């Protein structure tokens, strides 16, 4: 799967595992996705072979049993900022990863066997909700897929800097999950002063989510920092096509005018 093809797909048609592989190969073209694909296929076969749990809590325990207990995939507590923790191929090889990368595996596996599951966006963290016929269950993929209460999820959210209204958490779309995974890397690149790396990551994000206006704004800013004014102009024009906010449209026009002055 090519990254630019992701931007053409409806969100529900995105295969999270294959998209994660495409992102990993963008950084490591020689990486072998074979182990990751075999793991996910093997897990799906195991789930389909057994009598499926009816409850969300039973399904959550089964997912965690395969991914965390048997395969040993859990949170990267010792080297959290290592870029490989956001690389799905490396996560399968090394057995550890970021919350968002691990959540992708849980959600993708559940959906592969027809179970309802989605990642929930918490400040500074990502958890997974697994839905069954009689209940739903929250699990923390970063903590060995352990089940957590809604109260514990609220506590995690508060610790991350926010407090959700009435304990409700926003499910993430497939694109949001992928963008969240890349954003982690882009933030670290900017903090380290690596503008070229940050720009490369924003180029990938705009391929995946070309209709998300804010991504184009940051991409244009990074292009300007590197002196790529023509590219910055193209990014701003792309943003103009995707925004419906009149205030933002005026900001874009002002930025385009400033670029024109700098070129003259």
C-alpha angles and dihedrals in degrees: 000000000000118000094231089055090062091067090061096053128091108249094248091054094060113110102216095204094050091044090051090050091052090052092049092049090051087068099029109030092178096053117122114230091188097102092049093050092046092049094051093044091048092049091050092050090050092051093048092047094056128065101271118240113244098208126074090233091053092049091047091053091049092051092048091046091058101036102035107021102036102027095031097227112156144132123319097235097157100050104017095159095052107122089223089070088071093046109094094203091051092045089059091047098044099035096231139079150147121298092254094050093049091045089056090058094049094047094044093049094048092050092046089065094041099261122137114243136147138178117247121218113230125170105272094353145062126214133176132238117205116198125208137175095272106022146353130239135206120219134181109222090190090061100052092283091291118175114248133191123240088248090057090049090053089051091052090049092051091050088052092056106267142076118215120223112259091345093289118143127202116244113229123232119228091259092049090053093052093045090049090054093051093042090062089059095042092053091053092047091053091047089053092049092245098142095167092056092046090051093049089053093048090050087057092048092053089050091054098040107021092163094059101100098196091063091059091050093056091042090054091049092053091046090053091050088056093047094250095137097159091053090046090053090052091051092050091049090051088051091050089057093053103041125089093180111108093201091053091046089057090050090052092050090050091050091049090050091050090051091051091052092049090052094051 
